[in-house]
Amino acid sequence: MKIAQVIALEVSDSGDRLDQWLTRQLDDLSRARVQRLIEQGLVLLNDRVVTEKKTKLKTGDRLLVNLPEAENLDLEAEAIDLDILYEDEYLIIINKPSGLVVHPAPGHPKGTLVNALLSHCPNLPGIGDVKRPGIVHRLDKDTTGALVVAKTDYVYQNLQAQIQRKTAKREYLGVVYGSPKEATGVIELPIGRHPVERQKMAVIPVAKGGREAKTTWQVLERFGNYSLLHFELSTGRTHQIRVHTSHLGYPLVGDPVYSSGRFHHVKLQGQALHAWKLTLTHPITQESITAIAPLPQELEKLLDYLRKISHLN
């Protein structure tokens, strides 16, 4: 492991835990990152390696923090155009198009959002997951819309915590088959890997490995046997909206996995689902940021078509 930087610090007060004190001193590092450095033996207390994060510090203690070089991603930076909704030195919010895979995986080693981000933000390596640098949350390949990426480790941890605490708000728009009787509703059904078709997710009891999932929905427009729904996520399970709507009998139009797939009247690349609005608190400035991703052209065409046929009937 190569060391990129060594930080020397001296304790001027006593009684604090090692990880808490270091987190306050090192503004760019999250507490989780500091704890990992301690566990890896990269922190020295009075010239001796210390691996216990709860170690109490005393006035006059000397600390050396070794920051390793970012791990080699073995990923290629690619100059792929990005539709940027918001950007500063700490984070970037992208309007992801349909067909763009978020991070490399078997079958998609190149041409992903991560490849594009590595070109646009060269400092991303080392932030969060090595294979998903800076990626705070995901969108499926054919789901469009707003997605936030962190540019520092602290911002990454902070934004993930906002999503976990439900203080960040993720709102989606989707077109489903059918017309729910109610105008609003909440779906609270656990989701897990399908027991037979391993590429799919399904509603699975918690006792059998399912994880709690909650989706709030509201009907915005009805078009005969189709509806435009607004969704808000309280959790972020894989394929959550797609699984929940399909389970209730109102699958997303064009979903190749959880519905009949092809919609013959308007050409769709995948499911008619769009991450429309993302609201979060800026981890550094504490300002509220709301990023709205305009509807993609194919979803606009779908809505125009459904409005037209609903007026004819």
N, C-alpha and C positions, 0 to 999 in steps of 0.2 A: 504494500500500500504506500503510494507516494504522498508526501505531505506538501500541501500547497502553501500553508500559512501556519505560523505559530504565534499565538496571542498570549502575552504575559500579563497577569493581573495580580493585584495585592488586595487582600481583604482589609477593610477599614472598620468593620463592625463584626460582631460575633453572634452566634446562635442560629444563623440561617442554614437551611439544607443546601448542599452543594448544587443540586440541579436548579433550585429556585433562584439562588444567588446568581449563577451563571446566566440564566435566562434573562434576568434584569440587566445584566451588564452587556450581553451580546444581543443587541436589538434585532439583528438580521436573522437570528436563529430561533426557531420555535422551541418550546420546552421539550417536545418529543425528540427533536433533533439533538438537543443538548444531552438528553438521557441516552440516546444511542451512542454519542461520542464517549460518554462515561463508560457504558457497557463494553465498548470496543477497546477500552484501555488507552484512550487518546487524551485523557486528562491526567495531569500530574499535580499532586498536592505536596508541596515542600519536597520536590524532586522524586517523589515516589508515585507510581501508578495507583490511582484510586478508581475502583469500579462500583462502589456503592453510592447510589444517587442520594441517599438520605444522610450521608456523612455531614456532621455538624462542623461548621467553619468557625475559626477563632480569629480575632484581630491579629493582623500581621502574617496570616497564612499567605503563601505564595502559590499561584496556580499557573500552569502552562497548559493551554488548550491547543491541540494539534488538529488542524482542519485538513482532511485528506482531499486530494484532487478528485474532481467529479469522475464517477465511474464511466468508462468508455461505453457508449451506447451501442456501438456497432451499427448505427443507423445513419442513413444518408440524408443530409439536408437537401431539400428540393425547393426550387423557386416556384411554388404553386401560389397563384393569386388567392388572397384571403379577403373576404367581405368583413371588414372590421366595424363593429358597432361602438366600441369604446376601447381606448388604450391609454395607459400611462406607464411609468417606469415599474409599476408593481403588478399589474395584471392586464389582461387583454380579453375582450369578449368578442367572439366570432359569430357570424351568421353562417352556420354550416349548411352547405348545399346537400341535396339528395345525392346518394351514391358515393359520398366521401366517407371512408372508414376513419374512425378517430385515431386508432393507434395500430401499429404493425401487429400482425397475427399470422398464423399459418395460412398461406394463400394470399396474403396482402402484405408483403415485405416492404413495398414502396407505395408512393402516391397517397399516403395517409395524411391526416391533419398533423400528426406529430412530425412527419417529414417536412411539411410546410412550415411549422412553427420553429423547427430547428434552424431553418434558413432565416426566418423573420426575427427570431429571438435567440441569438447564439448562446446566451447564458443559461438556457433551460436545463442542460444536463446536471443531474445531481439534485433536482427538485422533485421530491416525492418518489414515486415508483420509477425505477431505472428505465423500464420499457414504456412508461407513460408519463414522461417528465412534465410536471406542471398541470396535468389534466385533473381537474377537481371533480368533475362528474362526466358522464358519457351520454352520447346520443347514438341510437342505432344507425346503421349505415344509411338507410333511406329515410330516416327522420331528419327533418330540416330544423334550423332555428338557432337560438341563442345558447352559447356554451362558453363558460368562463375558464380561463387558463391562468395560473399563478406564475409570476416571474421570480419570486423569492420563496424560500422554504417557510418563512414565517407566514406569508400571505397564503401559501398553500394550506398550511395547517389551520389557519383562521377561517378560510372559506369552507373547508371541509367541516369544521365545527359548526359553522352557521347552518349548513345543510342538515347536519345531524340534529341540531337543536331546533330546526324548523324556523329559524329566524330569516333565512333566505327563502324567497318565494319563487317557485317555478310554475309557470302557467303555460298550458298547451291549448291548441285548437286542433280538433280532429273531426272528420266526417265519418259517420257510422251508418251501417245498414239499419233500418228500422226507425221507429219513433217511440222513445220511452214514454210511458203513461205519465210519469211524474216530471216536473220541470227541473228538479234538482235531486241530488242524492249523494250518498257516501258509500263507497265500496271498501270494505275492510275484510279482505280475504288473503291469507298467507300464500306466498308464491315460492316455488322451489323448482328444481330440475325435473322435467317430465320423466317418469319412471321407465318408459320404454323408448320414446323418441328423444334422445339425449341432446339434440340440437334445439329442442323446444323447452319453454318454461310452462308451468301449469299451476293451478290452484292446488296446493298440497298442504295437508294439516301440519301444524307446527311439530306435532309429535313424530311426524315422518320426515322432518327436515325442512319444512316450509318456513319462510321468514315472514314476519308480520309486514303487511303492505296496506297502505291507505291511499285511496284516490277519491277526491271530491269532484263532482261533475255538475254541470248546469247546461240545459238546452238553450242555445242562442237562436237557432232557426230550425224550422221544420220544412222539409221538401217532400211531402208525401211519405214515401217509404225510406227516406233518408233524413239525417239530422246533423246539424253542426253543433258540436259540444265544446264547452270550455272545461278544461281539467286543471286541477291543482294537486300537486304531489306533496304528500307528507312524508313519504319514504321514496327511495330510489332503487327499487328492485329491477333486475334485468327484464325488459319487455313489459314493465308493469301495466301501463295503460292498455297495451295490446292484449295482454292476458285477461285483465279485469273486464274489459268491454266484451271480449269474445265469450268469456264465461257467462256473462249476463244475457247473451243472445243478441248483442249489438256490436258485432265486430267492425273494425275499421275498414273502410273501403280501400281496396287495393292491397290489403295485407296478404303477402304470399304465404305466410305461415299459419296465421290464426283465422283466416276467412277463406272465401272461395278464390281470393287472389285477384285475377284480372278484372278490370272495369273497362268494358269495351267502348263506352261512349266518349271517354276522355283518356288520353294516354297518360298513365301514371307509372313512375319508376318503382314505386313501392307503396307502403301504407300512407294514407292521407292524414298524416300527423305532423304537427309543426310546433316547435318550442317557441311560443310567441313572445313571452315576456319573462325576463329574469330580473328580480329585485334583490339587492344585497347591500350590506353595509361595507363601505370601503375599509379594509383592515387597518389602514394607516391614518387616513383623514377622518374616519368615522362618518363620512357623508353617505347619504342614501343614494344608491345608483340604480336606475331602472333602464334596462336595455330592451328595446322592442325590435324584434326582427320582422321585417315586412313579409307578408305571405309570398311564398314562391309562385312563379307564374303558373305552374301546373295545378296548384291548389286553387288559385284564382279562377282558372278556366273551369275547374270542376264545380266550383260554387256558382259561376255564371250559368253553366249548363243546368244544374239542379234547380236554380231559381227560374230558369226559362221553362223547363218542363213542368214545374209545380204550378206555374201560372196558367199553363195550357190545360191542365187537368181540372 
